[in-house]
């Protein structure tokens, strides 16, 4: 299939190109970049030298539609909604890695982002978390790829909420992310001197990914709920580790907790329930589409603690987008995604 990547020179775009070059059913034919138009992709990223000779172009929707059949959008929020409608009119299909089509409530989207310019597509778009929406993704022409923090939090909590094991009040998500989650654009907060040997919380109580988590977890639980979510920036390149706390409705032994998660994620091979005594680490998912879960019962406080770990550029972005592409095209879900994590 002829595939284009819109926004190929951001971090998520880089990871998409890396994965798609190794995908047996993909012919990568079209790359765009505002900052590097007219320059070869391998000039921008020398690690691709000798592997790809495509030149990055300025996005022209008509030219894009003629060049490719399927598109990955890896642009900042606000751009996809202006361009995707015209591509869908020409029978193209899209996975959008931005937030443009993730939120079903347009007023919530306006509050956290901006007014939406393609509201007619919001209800059609499928939230691209395969472990929850596999069949809908298969039948969709527009998939909204989840955010990195929401992927970690939703998959950590879904079994507990679906089966009513925890109280819906007082759930806490405490998460740490590598700096690549902030994108390639330079800001004072992500300069080396600011982030090195430092850890800080940001967007406390009001991060843009919070309504995304609450939207999807409310669907799982069957009722509205409110989370406390605090993200932190830590001095590493990539990875997210989220520690999730919730109160059991009644005491559960860890063996039953493990049975619950193993049953819930049976057939979803990218979710790994780690053995007792093995703690999730960002190193062990780096460069992969795996999400690792560590499960703990705290009998002293009556709480369950779930540690959720993924690569924010992998299962939190590009490799999950490829997973969605596979489903949309009737391919095995793991096609092109069998890389072993690069732990060192």
Number of C-alpha atoms within 10 A of each C-alpha: 13 14 22 26 28 25 25 26 26 19 19 27 25 20 18 25 21 17 20 21 16 14 15 10 16 16 15 19 16 22 26 26 22 14 13 18 16 14 15 19 27 17 15 15 11 11 12 17 13 8 12 16 13 16 19 26 22 16 17 10 13 11 10 23 20 11 14 19 18 24 24 25 26 27 22 14 15 17 15 21 20 12 15 21 16 14 19 16 10 12 12 18 23 28 29 28 28 21 23 28 30 26 22 21 14 14 13 15 20 12 10 14 14 14 14 17 14 15 15 10 17 19 12 14 24 24 25 28 24 19 17 17 12 18 12 17 24 19 14 20 20 25 28 25 33 27 23 22 28 22 26 30 27 24 23 27 24 22 21 22 20 16 12 15 19 22 16 21 12 14 18 19 25 18 22 22 26 21 23 19 22 14 13 13 9 9 10 9 13 18 11 11 10 13 18 12 10 10 14 12 13 12 11 11 12 14 14 16 20 20 21 24 25 19 19 21 25 18 14 20 18 12 11 13 17 17 18 17 22 19 23 19 22 20 18 16 14 21 28 32 27 27 20 23 22 22 21 20 13 10 16 16 11 16 12 10 17 18 11 15 21 16 10 16 18 11 10 15 13 20 21 19 19 14 12 12 9 11 14 24 19 23 16 20 25 25 25 24 30 26 27 25 27 22 24 19 19 16 13 6 10 15 21 22 19 22 23 31 34 33 32 33 28 27 31 28 27 30 27 29 29 26 23 27 25 20 22 23 18 10 14 10 20 18 16 19 22 11 13 13 16 11 11 6
